[in-house]
Amino acid sequence: MVKGKWKRKIYFAGGKVLSKVNKWIPKDKKKILIFCKGPLYDNSETLFHYLVKHGYQKEYKIVCVVDQPERYEEFQEENVKFITLKSSLGSIFTAKYNFFHGEMLAIKPTKKQIWVNYWHGTPLKKINHMLHKLGEYDYDFFTYLTAAEKKFIPIMAESFNCNSNKVILCGHPRNDYLFSKEDELRKLSIEKEKYKKIVLWMPTYRKSRDGSIVDTKENYLDNGALPIFHSDEKIRELNDFMKKNQCFLIVKFHPAQDLRDFHYSDTSNIKFVTNQYLIEQKIILYKVVKDSDCLITDYSSIFFDYLLLDRPIGFTLEDMDSYEDNRGFVFDNPLEYMPGEKIEDEDDFKSFILNCIEGIDNYKAERGKVNEKVNHYKDGNNCKRLLDMIGLKKETKIR
C-alpha cells in the first residue's frame, strides 16, 4: 500500500477516477487476472498452477501481473500471458475475474466483475485497518475476501473495513501444497535422509524493508531482527548444535523484513533463504513447509497453516510484550491460540529441537483443539473450493 500523506491523496484520487472509468468498459467473461505487482508467489502462485494444471486456459484467458514477466516464459502458452504492472490497466478493466493477495490498486470492481482478495494467511497480529498506526486507508477493493474459519470472518471484515457478507469461508489456496507428495528439499540441496530432523524457522518481520513499520523495541532489531540469536557468533554456536545433533535448520525470512543489517558466517547445517531466492530457484515455499519435521515461529500466520500437518511447533516469545505494545494481536490472549513450546532463550530453542528428536510431543492434543478453531477445511481442496464458490467454472469437467 502507498505510504506518505500526499502520495496517498494522489493514489486514492486517481483510484476514484479509474473506478468511474471501469464502470464504462465492457468486461470479458472469459478473462482471469492474477494481480501480483511483485513476483508470482503465495496464494497467487498456487492458484495459477491449479488453473493451468486443470486446463482453464483452454476456455479462459489467464493474465498474470508480475514485476519480471521474463522469469515465467516457461509458463507462457496460448491464453496464458505474463505482463508488467505498467501494462496491466487494460486487463484490470476488462477481466471479469481478478485474484490478488493484498497488493491492490485503488480501483473498485463493478457488479459485472468478481475480484477476490485471498490475503496471505490467517492473522494473529493486527493488520491493515486494525493497525491504526498505518493511518486511515481504504482497503475494500474487492468482491470477496477469504477466511479459513468462521471466527475469522468478523476479524477479516474489521481488518479490511468491509461488510462481513463479503468474507467467504474457503481456506487459503497455498495450503493445498501441504498435501503434496513431491520432494522439494532436494531443490534446496538438502537430502532429508541424512538428518534426524529438518527444522523450519519462519519468524515474522519486525522492521519493514522501507523502515516505515517497526513492530518491536530497538534492542530486538539486531542482525535482521532474527529472534534469540542476535549475533554472528550465536548463529555459529547454533550451527554447531545442529551439526552435533544431526539436524538441519532452514531459516526462511519474512518477505517484508529489512535484511540490510543481517550478516552471518557460512553454516553447514543452517540455510538462510528469502522469497527472492526461492523464486529464482523455482522452489515453492509451501512444498518445503510440508517437508519439515517441526516448525519454529512466533506471531506469523504460518503456524495456523502448519497445524494441518499436526507436527510440533515452537514459539519464540522474547519480544512478545514489546510486539503487543507496538503492533498488537487480534485476540486478547493470543497464547490460547499458540499450541506449542514457548521459547524465551537459546536453551529453550535447543530444548525444543531435542524434544523433536526424541519424539517428545507435549502439545499434540492442544494442537488438535486449536486446529479445529482456526481451520474449517482440512482437505487440500481450497483452490477448487474457491473457484466453485465464486462461480468460475469450466464447461468440461475437472478431473
Secondary structure, DSSP 8 states (H G I E B T S, - for coil): ---SHHHHHHHHHHHHHHHHHHHHS--EEEEEEEE-SS-S-HHHHHHHHHHHHTTGGGTSEEEEE-S-GGGGGGG-BTTEEEE-GGG-HHHHHHEEEEEESS---S----TT-EEEE-TTS--SB--GGG-GGG--------SEEEESSGGGHHHHHHHTT--GGGEEE---GGGGGGG-----GGGGT--GGGSSEEEEE----SBBTTSS-B-S-GGG-HHHH-SS--SHHHHHHHHHHHHHTTEEEEEE--TTB--TT------SSEEEE-HHHHHHTT--HHHHHHT-SEEEESS-THHHHHGGGT--EEEE-TTHHHHHHHT-BSSS-GGGG--SEEE-SHHHHHHHHHHHHHT--TTHHHHHHHHHHH-S--SS-HHHHHHHHHT---SS---
